[in-house]
Amino acid sequence: MCSIFYFYKKLLSLSAKSHILKTFWGYEHFREPQDKIIDAVISGKDTLAILPTGGGKSLCYQVPALMLSGCCIVISPLLALMKDQVIQLQSLGIEAQLLSAETDSLKQDLIYSSCKNRQTKLLYISPERLGDKKFLANAAEIPISFLAVDEAHCISEWGQDFRPAYLRIKNFREVYANVPIIALTATATKKVSHDIVSQLGLRSPIIFNQNPERKNLNIYHKKSADKYQEILNFLKYTSKSGIIYVRTRGEAENLFNFLKTNKIPEINFYHAGLPYRERTERQTEWQNSETAVIVATNAFGMGIDKENVGFVIHHTPPHSIENYYQEIGRAGRGKQDADTILFWNEEDLKQRDEIFAGQIAQRGQFAKILKSLYSTYQIAEHELPDATFEFNYNKIQTQTGEKRAIIKNILAFLHRQEVIFFDESSSKSCIQLSFDPQQLHLLAPKDAWFAEQLLRSLPGIQSGDAYFNEDFLVQKLNTEKKILKSRLRELELKNLLKYTDGNNATIKFLSPREDRFFEGKYWKIYKETQRNKLQKWEEMKYFILENHFCKMQMILKYFGGKSQKKCGRCSVCLRNSYKIFSSSVKDDLLRFLKQKPASAEEIFAALSRHQRQDILENLILLLNSEQIFMVDHRTYALT
């Protein structure tokens, strides 16, 4: 990597950024205003970049990180996105590293050493890492080029994803007064934008606020009683690649099975419950295909830059306008027209109301669940265990008598605050030794032999938590997975080690137990974030139900943007502009029948953005005017 570093130094000229863009990413040109943002960063200015989804935010700090001497520290709240970006950068030959709760002590030391030696160009961390003493001590020796704060709206109490740990950035920056900051977000109202500048302490920042309007998106909302059939009909008559968003993991699998059974080719599903390798493989297959469709929860899509996404469908409404616009923004990035369809009905809205009502804890419930959580793992006041524990919902439910939805909501909140690291997905297993490896000879021969094999096979096991792939260890030890798990459980029962099965939900405590904080500070934050969540949902409901105003204009107004003209292509504009005998419906009918004769059902599916009654009225009109005729009792064709 040293040779690459000196290569960067030679490139510090006006053409350097374009050369880097071409060399590592293969692009000929930057998107507007990427090059201006990069210029601001390399000139040492504080910068705020508000770019819509698909605007290429990551390049705005990745390119200058390669141009400048030292290491760029990237602060992001999204572990999955950080993992993906680091893997992608490393595949391009760029030295990037990630510090997370999963990083063992030995790996941390290696990463810090690489940063100090100017080998690592981008170091990804969560905002909570800024409160870690080991990180702060090592940061003093790292030549920091600049700070990049991704998802910067998380610093604002007005944002839907408020993370108090983001408030530490301002204090960190005061220690490194000469280090510039670039803050980036895709979704920021005016209130949130002002909050970002203030809370980060940006100094006379250069602000880039790109108009969030996406003129190539057709925004259709459709009330539907049979969404599965509507989606199937749409997919039968499109060859485009796209995303279908659903609310739950179970829904992702159910809809996938329905579409697969009905012969939809190149389709798969994706959610956070899948093993990491499987998620990566499915995402890569979809990304590299021209026609693949993926049914996914909102765990899918972060950091994806696929230009040929022809449609995004929402099976159920997202919980906020921010999420909705971010998700439909993954369509049409190659500037081609793209369809976005949101299916909904009154039952959806009622069900979501009930979900919110059923998952938000009252103060007494909040305190009771936290007390149960710490009691389950025998954690005393001010104590912070090193171990990663297996988690069982049933145990907490039995102890508290509270619903799983409330417990899950509180766990998600504690995870976002990095009080805990909670993982429900399949991941690497973990071993932590409880004995001194120097005392190996004191163990029973059978245990000593097996423990010695672990010490040889898992680097870093002597210095802390050792994360490992069980398939790798099975192969290394030439055994079976069932036998491996059994032997690890035996040693655990003898208190020789702590074993966490990666196939089960796990919990790791990241800060000491402080009951006064939970009863005070954290309860206040929880209450405020839940209130914000409900407000966002009410705004989303209004956006769905309002059928007089242009949908794009409503989105722009929400984000503080302006548009003098209606978009002319959303479901509201089409209905208001053309009414029943619209040239739009008629023209779409003629255009579709020009390709081939079709039945009424095929026409309804292909023109799903129009109401059935409107299509039927226009079919009658065209038949009467003899522009079309019926080949048989059910098939229409051009005259």
Secondary structure, DSSP 8 states (H G I E B T S, - for coil): -HHHHHHHHHT-STTHHHHHIIIII--SS--TTHHHHHHHHHTT--EEEE--TTS-TTHHHHHHHHHSSSEEEEE-S-HHHHHHHHHHHHHTT--EEE--TT--HHHHHHHHHHHHTT--SEEEE-GGGGG-HHHHHHHTTS-EEEEEESSGGGG-TTSTT--GGGGHHHHHHHHTTT--EEEEES---HHHHHHHHHHHT-SS-EEEE-----TTEEEEEEE-S-HHHHHHHHHHT---EEEEE-SSHHHHHHHHHHHHHTT-SSEEEE-TTS-HHHHHHHHHHHHT-SS-EEEE-TTS-TT---TTEEEEEESS--SSHHHHHHHHTTS-TTSS-EEEEEEE-HHHHHHHHHHHHHH---HHHHHHHHHHHHHHTT--TT-----EEE--HHHHHHHH---HHHHHHHHHHHHHTTSEEEE-S---EEEEE-S-GGGGGGS-HHHHHHHHHHHHHSTTTTTS-EEE-HHHHHHHHT--HHHHHHHHHHHHHTTSEEEE-TTS-EEEE-S---HHHHHTHHHHHHHHHHHHHHHHHHHHHHHHH--SS-HHHHHHHHTT---SS--S-SHHHHHHHH-TT-HHHHHHHHHHHHH--EEHHHHHHHTTTS-HHHHHHHHHHHHHTTSEEESSSSEEEE-
